[in-house]
């Protein structure tokens, strides 16, 4: 061991004397490579951007959480340690792996560097990488457990635009926001789509005296904002028959306020979590939206007009 170490130091000293200094030669190479990587990342960020999902909705119980690909192996490992055993996969096993890497220079002190001449450590490393790869693949291909409910991408982009333009400084939705302008909860039902588009394009052309400035929005941005406002659903007009439809068909299991059954979720504030389109789809065929639902579909038991009326009523409950 000592002879090998002395030979190594001799060769290292010779190479250092005959080589180039770290500064500026090696530093320059590192700077060039770092700059090239920065340019590549900047190009990808500007040209393609990051893929964004819909805005987070804490009331959405159908969301399927998935980590980024480099954490999928840990995500999959958690499934093998359910309940109280989750800390084993989340803390103990990763801690052991990191600890082994920290101790590796002290455990493997042999002079050999060729992988085939270090079979134990090579096999251990390949086994670890293989396990991570298998868990990653299993996590990537694992089925979604919650039903996937597609939302309107146009309305989602409109919601992001609403936030980026700071519209909440002047308008309220569900009681949150400013009071300079009118609340927007019922704007989608009070005004037709063409009126909303004209208003977003030139507010004073349809609302003389409005304090809302002209925002110089693009046509696609106007379409997005209009879709978002139309999706709000609260305050949507419903007939006097809608509460009766609920009492006759839904109150045995659901309740609104203090009236109704408790076998199914309370719908007193369902409009705060779901829009009219979602509620209507659920009434028509609950199994299509949530395969685990025990609720029967009402298509055929109520007319399309009645289902639409009931959905408008429920979407107004906030």
DATADA-V292191 format. One record per pair of residues at least 12 apart in sequence whose C-alpha atoms are under 7 Angstrom apart, sorted by the first residue. I is the first residue (numbers start at 0). GAP is how many residues later the second one is. D is the distance in Angstrom with one decimal. If there is no record, write none. Layout:
{{I,GAP,D} {I,GAP,D}}
//
This chain:
{{53,102,6.0} {58,214,5.8} {61,84,5.1} {61,85,5.8} {61,86,6.6} {62,83,6.6} {63,80,6.5} {63,82,6.1} {71,64,5.0} {71,67,5.5} {71,68,6.9} {72,59,5.7} {72,62,4.5} {72,63,4.3} {72,66,6.4} {74,64,6.8} {75,59,5.9} {75,62,6.8} {75,63,5.0} {76,12,6.0} {76,58,6.9} {77,12,6.9} {146,142,6.2} {146,143,5.3} {146,144,6.8} {148,140,6.4} {153,70,5.2} {153,73,6.2} {154,69,5.7} {154,72,4.8} {154,73,4.1} {154,76,6.8} {155,72,6.8} {156,67,6.0} {157,66,4.2} {157,67,4.4} {157,69,6.7} {157,70,5.1} {158,69,5.9} {161,63,6.9} {170,12,5.3} {170,13,6.6} {171,12,6.1} {172,12,5.4} {184,47,6.1} {184,48,6.8} {184,49,5.1} {184,50,6.4} {185,47,6.6} {185,48,5.5} {185,49,4.7} {185,50,6.2} {186,42,6.7} {187,41,5.2} {187,42,4.1} {187,44,6.9} {187,45,6.8} {188,41,6.9} {188,47,5.2} {188,48,6.9} {192,33,6.8} {195,30,6.2} {196,25,6.1} {196,29,6.4} {199,22,6.3} {200,13,6.9} {200,15,6.9} {200,16,6.6} {201,12,5.5} {230,44,6.2} {231,43,6.1} {232,42,5.6} {232,43,5.7} {232,82,5.7} {232,83,6.5} {233,37,6.4} {233,81,5.6} {233,82,4.1} {233,83,7.0} {234,81,4.7} {235,76,5.5} {235,80,6.0} {236,75,6.6} {237,71,5.5} {237,74,5.8} {237,75,5.6} {238,70,6.7} {241,67,5.8} {241,68,5.0} {241,71,6.2} {244,65,6.8} {245,64,7.0} {253,12,5.6} {253,13,6.5} {254,12,6.0} {254,13,6.9} {255,12,4.4} {267,49,6.1} {268,48,5.0} {268,49,4.5} {269,44,6.6} {269,45,6.5} {269,47,6.0} {269,48,6.6} {270,43,6.1} {270,44,4.0} {270,45,5.4} {270,46,4.8} {270,47,5.1} {271,46,5.1} {273,41,6.8} {274,40,5.7} {275,35,5.5} {275,36,5.8} {275,39,5.2} {278,32,5.6} {279,27,6.6} {279,28,6.4} {279,31,5.2} {282,14,6.0} {282,15,5.9} {283,13,5.2} {283,14,5.2} {283,15,4.9} {284,12,4.5} {284,13,7.0}}
//
